[in-house]
Amino acid sequence: MALLAEGSALALAVLAVAGCASAPPAAVRATTPAEDERAIAAVLDDWHDAAAKADEERYFGHMTEDAVFLGTDKTERWDKKAFRAYAHPHFAKGKAWSMHSVRRAIVLSPSAEAAWFDEDLATAKLGPARGSGALVRMPEGWRIAQYNLTIPIPNERFDAVKKMIAGDGDAAVPAP
């Protein structure tokens, strides 16, 4: 009986190893990191261009269905549906917003299925701004899953801005 048990254990071990050997090979990466970074930059550039040209379909087509947009105001945390409802009147008037990246850094996840970025923006309305966020690789290409738009505040002006944000009166922000 012990011999049969040892034989069974050996047979199971051989089957397990054979099963592993016949497993399909791991997915082969179809793109290089540099190609992914260029593709991601192109998505972000086209997304900004779509806003500047009030192309609502193209703009929202770059976002995942569960995307989140964080605006500059503390109340502005929108899922895609709410953000589109907010933005639609602007796009419908043919005048959305204009911003373009003047510096961008992109980092790919080890699996290259997700990426995050930060970018400095030149904007017509806000002045210098910063965007950051995440993209995911979808079957149809890279899509924006989250975007966070901020206005960088110089450290030497932060106390005055903090007072304004906290509602501590009409604190004047010192001139540059």
Beta strands, then each sheet from edge to edge (+ up, - down):
strand 1: 63-70
strand 2: 77-79
strand 3: 99-108
strand 4: 114-123
strand 5: 129-138
strand 6: 141-150
sheet 1: 2+ 1- 6- 5+ 4- 3+
end
